[in-house]
Amino acid sequence: MLIDSHCHLDFPDFAEERDAVVARARAAGVRLMVTICTRVAKFDQVRAVAEAHPEVYCSVGTHPHNAGEEAEAAVTTDMLVELARHPKVVAIGEAGLDYHYDHAPRDAQAEGFRRHIRAARETGLPLVIHARSADDDVAAILADAHAEEGPFPAILHCFSSGRALAMKGLELGLYVSFSGILTFKTAEELRAIARDVPTDRLLVETDAPYLAPVPHRGRTNEPSFVVETARVLAETRGVSAEDISRQTTDNFFRLFSKIERPADA
């Protein structure tokens, strides 16, 4: 079995065929999916998707793009913690820093990132970290948080950053998740990083509807396509597809510990 640890099934791209998308994932051997919240203001929609499908779980949080509109006055740590009590909520985020687009002020992104760290620490749920063009600042905030109050569960999602951030994250106990970017012809540097991530820290994801892997480039990405990312990850690391399936599944249940592992998983 495989697990899509990060997708966005609440996005309008899937509005017309969400049930079919979930069914295609099941048929491809993708047993579970985590649909990720990007705005707490739209959390009810995210939660509804998870409630409608036994295979789907969700997170709660504010993407750095939306950090300006969902600052502390609108979304407090206590609010995140309270919403995370729902049985289908298994992670906090996604939160972090995105300097590629700078859709929100950088100080608001950093404050939101720290607030989500506090919520992850308080709930014990993993923080889903978005990092783009901000490696040094992401590493600094993570290091400061660990130095101040110790470790907390977290994952560097859709990893496409540099080796230094990957190594710092691993040093701090984080997991690293690879998306369809890993399959791109131009991603040799990323594949080199993927070869060096310890076996017990690897996950796979789609980030659907974005970043469809080869051979599905140009199409709307969906959870069933995580099979292609897992295949390339296996080739990159010189192991079988079955090994990657087993390893990433074990890692998923270790990190997303709120989900009870099925007896046959």
N, C-alpha and C positions, 0 to 999 in steps of 0.2 A: 504494500500500500504506500501511497504518497499523501502528503498533506500540503495544501497551499496555505502557507502561514501568513500571507498578506495579499488581500484583494479588496476591491471596492464594489461589492455587489449592489449597494444602494444607489450607485451612480446611474444617471439616466440612460447611459449606453445599454443597460441591461433591462430597462423597464418593460420592454415588450416580450422578453423571452427569459426572464430570470429562472423560472422553473426548468426550462429546457437547458439552460447553462449548468444548473446544479445537476441535472440528470446526466449531461454529457461528462461532467467531472466524475460522477459515480462510475459511469461506464468505462472511463479511462483508468480507474483504480485510485482516484483521488478521493479518499474517504472523508476527509474533514477540510474545512475552509474557515479562515478567520477574516471576516469583513471588517475593515478598519475605519474608524470614525475620523473625520477631518474637521468637523465643526460640532461642538457640543449642542449648538442650537438645532442641529439636525440629528441628534442622537436617537430620537424616537424612531426615525426612519431606518437607521442602522439596526437598532434593536428589533424592529419589526421583521426585518429580513432574517435575522438570526432565529427569532421565535417561529418563523414560518417553515424552517427547514432544520430537521434534526442534525444534519451534517454541518451546519453553519454556526459559528460562534462570532463574537464581536469584541471590539474595544470601545473605550470612551476617551475622547481627547480632542485637542485642537492642533491642527497642522500649522507649521510655522507661517505659511502663507496667510493664515487667518488670525495670527497672534494679535494683531492690532485691534481687530473687532471683538476678540474674546480675551481681553486682558483680565487682570485679577478682579476688577470691579464686576465683570460679567460672569467669569468662571473661576471660582475659588478652588483651592485644594480640597476643602470639605465637600464641595459639590461633586468633584470627580470621585472622591472616596465613596460618597453616598450612591452615586449612579453605578459604581463598580460592584455594588452588592448584588445586583441582578445576577441570577445564575448563569446567564448566557455571556456575561461580560468577563473576559479572560485576560485582558491586557489593558494598559494605559497608553494613550497616544493615538495617532502618531504625533510626536512633538520633536523639536530639535531646531536646527538652523538651516536656512536656505539663502545663501548670498548670491546664487545664480540669478534669481528673479527679483529678490528684495521686495516682494509684495507687501511685507510688513516691516516696520522699523526694526532695526537690529536689536535695539535694547528691549523691545517688546518680545521679540523672538527668544532672547536669552532669558528674560523673566519667565516667559511661559515654559520654556524648557526646564528651568529649575523648579517651577511649580509642579510640573508633571513628574519630575524626579521625586519630589516629596510625596506625591500621591502613590507612586509605585512603591516607595519605601513603606508607606503606611499600610497599603493594601497587601503587599507581598506579590502583586501581579507584575509581570514583566513590562518594562517600558519599551515601546516601539519607537526607535530613534530614526528620524529623517535627517540626513546630513548631505548637503550639496554645496560645493565650493566654499566650505567653511570648516575644513578639517582641523585647523589649529584651535579655533575657538570651541568646537565640539569637544576635542580632546581635553582642553583646559577646564571646561565646565564639568566634564565627567571626572577628571582627576581631582578637582576641588571638592566635588560632592563625596567622593570616596574618602578623601583625606579628612573631611569634616565629620562624617557620620558612618563611614564604612560602606561596604558593598550593597548593591541592590540588583535585582534581576533586570536584564535589559538585552536588547538585540539591535544591532546595526542593520537596518532593513534595506533591501534593494542595494546592496553594497556596490558602489562605483567610485569610491574615494581612493586615496592613496594608501600605500603600504603602511605608512607611519600610523595612520588612524586605525587601521586594522590591528596592528600589533599593540597599540595602546589599549584598544578595546579588549583584546584578548588578555592582556596583562591585568585588566581590571575585572575580568571574569565575564565579559559580555559574549554573546553569540553573534555570528555573522550569517546573514541570509543573502543568497544570490538569486537574481531574477533572470529574465530572458536576455538581459545585457550580456550575460556570460557567453551566449551563443553567437554574438555578433563577430563578424570577421575582424573588426578593429580592436577587439577586447583581449588581446594577448596578454597585456600587462595585468588585467583583472584575473585572467585564468592563472597567471603565475601566482597571484595572491591566494586564489582559491586552492591551489596545490599545497599551500603552506598552512592553511587553517587546520588546527587539530580536529581529528575525526569527531570528537565529542562536542564541537562547537558549531557545526554546520547545519544550516537550514536552507530550504528552497521556497520560492514564492513566485507569484506572477506579477504583482502590483497591477493586476487587471483593473480597468480596461487598457492600461498602457503597456508599452514595451513588449509586444508579442515577440516570442523567440523565433529564430530560424527553425523550421521553414514556413512560419506563419506571418512573416513580416508584411506589414500593410493591412493586416486584419485587426479587428478588435480582439484584444487579448482576453482570455478567459481561463478559469482554473484548470480545465483539462490540459491546457498547454504546458503546465508545470512539468509534465512528463518529459518534454524536450529539454528543459533546463536541467533536470535531474540526469538525463542521458549524457549531456555535455559535461556536467560536473563529474560523472563517473569516468568518462573518457579522460578528462583532464587529470584526474587523480590516479588513473590506472587501475581502477577497480570495476567490479561489475555493477550493472544497474540495480541488481538485487541488493548489493552491499550498500549503495547510496540510499536506496529506499529504506532499508532497515536502520541505517545510521541516522538519517534525518528524522525518521519517525521517532526513534528513541530520544533524540535530542529535543524534538518538539514537546513530547510529553514531560520531559524533565523541566523544560523552561515554562511551558504553559500548564503548570501543575494543577490548576483549578479544574481542568478537564479530566474526567475519569477515563482512563485508557480502556477501550473495549477488550474483552477477554481474547478475541481473535486477532488483535492488532499487534 
